[in-house]
């Protein structure tokens, strides 16, 4: 369940920072996101978005990661104010 201030990764705009709250889903897709560093507590920022919103590029843990829109929808985040 997404709270009032919580969003999913695909809702963020370029330049926004967020903290991972939860990774939803099951099986290999969820495990893959966790293996790539999308674990609760991780702080990330949106570096680029494609014109149609797919894919989205993030900076986390010292590297860049591109996710499809559907993958980004599985990650619940708390938006951080600068």
PyMOL commands that set and color helices and strands:
alter all, ss='L'
color gray80, all
select helices_A, chain A and resi 9-11+27-35+69-72
alter helices_A, ss='H'
color red, helices_A
select strands_A, chain A and resi 6-8+17-23+43-49+56-60+63-67+75-80
alter strands_A, ss='S'
color yellow, strands_A
deselect
rebuild
show_as cartoon
